[in-house]
């Protein structure tokens, strides 16, 4: 079960190459990482970067720079205050904003708009 893997993990990784698909894709695992309190290391572009930045739940890196990725991993694993802050911010964001209950209203509004036309 996926929750077992998250429970054993320390960091959520969302590093994708800068292809067109990843600029516009929304990776559900980003929100799962937040819900499980896993600080995130993500690519510095696209929606994943937007969500991680807005929630202050991780570090954005150049996905083509292995040293930058390694430094971010090391920083999260050695700076306990930063780790805790990102973890708490992610949990808070998942509970308050990035969840199906809050998205339900947006989806219903879209459906109602489509059905009125």
N, C-alpha and C positions, 0 to 999 in steps of 0.2 A: 504494500500500500504506500502511496506517495507520501502520506503524512509521516511514515516511519523514516523515510529519507530526509525529509525536512527536519524532523526532530533530532537527527544525528548530525545535521549540517551546521556550519558556523556562518557561512556567507552564501548569498544567492548570486549566481553569475548570469548576467545577461549581456554577453559580449558578442556582437554580431558585426560582420564585415559591412562596410558602407555601400551596400547594394540598394537599388531602388526599392526592393521589396521590404527591407528592414527599416527604411525611412518612414514607411506608412503602416507597417504591421504593428499590432498591439499584442504583446505577448502576455497571455493570461498568467503565466508563471511569475511575472513581475508582481502581480497583486497577491499571489499565493506566498511569495517570499515575504512581502510586507505583513500579511496576516500571521505568518509564523515568526515574525520578529527577526528575520534574517536581513542584516544590512546587505545592500546590493552593490555590486560592481557592474556597471553597465557601459555600453557604447555611448560616446558623447554626441549622439545625433538621434533624431527621430523621436517617436512617441515614448520609447522606453526612457530616454533622457529627460523628456518633459515630465513624466510622472515621477521619476526618482528625484529630479530637481525640485519640483513643486512640493513634494512631501518631505524633502530633506532626509531621505532614507538611504542614502548611499553615495558612492563616488562614481563619477563619469570619467571614462578614460578613452584615449585613442585606441580603437580596437586593433590597429596595426602596429602598436608599439608594445612589445612584450615586457620591456622594462617598466613602462608606466603601469601595466597591469600588475606586475609583480610587486611594485611599490605600493599600489593600492591595497592589495591583499595583505602585505606586511603591515601596513598602517592600521587596517581594521583589526588585525589579530594582535597588535601590540598596544594600541591606544584604547584602553578599556572604557574611558569616558566617551570617546567618539563612537565606539561600537554600541554602547548602551544608548546613546542619543539617537543614532540612526535606527536602532532596533525599536525603540519606543515610538519614534516618529512614524515608522512604517506601520506598526500595529495601530496607532491612532488613525492614520490615513485609511487603512483598510476598513476599520470599524466605522469611520465617519463619512468617507467619501467614495472609496473604491470598493463598492460591494453591490450585490444584485438589488438590494432593497433601495438604495439611492438611485441606481440606474433604471429601476422599474418605472419611475415617474417619467424619465426622459423617453423611454421606449413607448410608453402609453401615449405620450404626447405626439410622438412621430406617427404611431399607428392612427391616432385620431385625425391627424392632419392628412394622411394619405386617404383615409376613408371618406373624408369630407369632399375631396376633389372629385 
